[in-house]
Amino acid sequence: MTDTTPPPPPPGLRAQIAATIAAVRRLVGAHVALAKTEIGEIVDEVKKMVALIGAAIGLLVMTGMLATVGLMLFLGEWLFGSIGWGVLLGSLFFIDVAVALVLAALGVGTARTLAPIGIAVAATVVVALVLALPLNVAGQVAAALGVLVGLIAWPIAAGIGVARGGIDGEALKARFIPDQTIATTKETIEWVRERTPLGPKS
């Protein structure tokens, strides 16, 4: 028996456009979902890489600190016969270096920063000789005390020098103000004002 039911009418233009738009949306959604997944995986890999590199840098910093502290302890034991001298003199040395860096950051000249080192060396030698020769203090102890006095004398002499000469506040401020950019911007503003209808006429 033959089926005489007529076939359904073909979809109209609106239906075809709507179906096409829906298909495009599904396609775009699939691409977006795929991109999100891949970007998430990439971000996870970047996080993992940063964490590993950060851990490696942390270990290198710790190694540097350990080597530095160990060197100070070794020098204290080797030169002065006591690890305690290494701790004390190493700490003072790092404080002196920190003071020098701060002075350099404040714009104090190199000569004013380094000149007191001569005073510190002279104080070290004088104290060591006075203790070792006239007072018969043991050579390692005399040397340690001389270095101690020198490390204390350096920042004091540097501080006195800075107190006498002062710090050039204007020069320090000028380092953090973009003078050329400000001047150029002002010139540009004036140029624009002169050429606008409401600007001042020469």
Secondary structure, DSSP 4 states (H G I P E B T S, - for coil): ----PPPPPPP-HHHHHHHHHHHHHHHHHHHHHHHHHHHHHHHHHHHHHHHHHHHHHHHHHHHHHHHHHHHHHHHHHHHHS-HHHHHHHHHHHHHHHHHHHHHHHTT--HHHHHHHHHHHHHHHHHHHHHHHTTS---HHHHHHHHHHHHHHHHHHHHHHHHHHH---HHHHHHTTS-HHHHHHHHHHHHHHHHHSTTSPP-
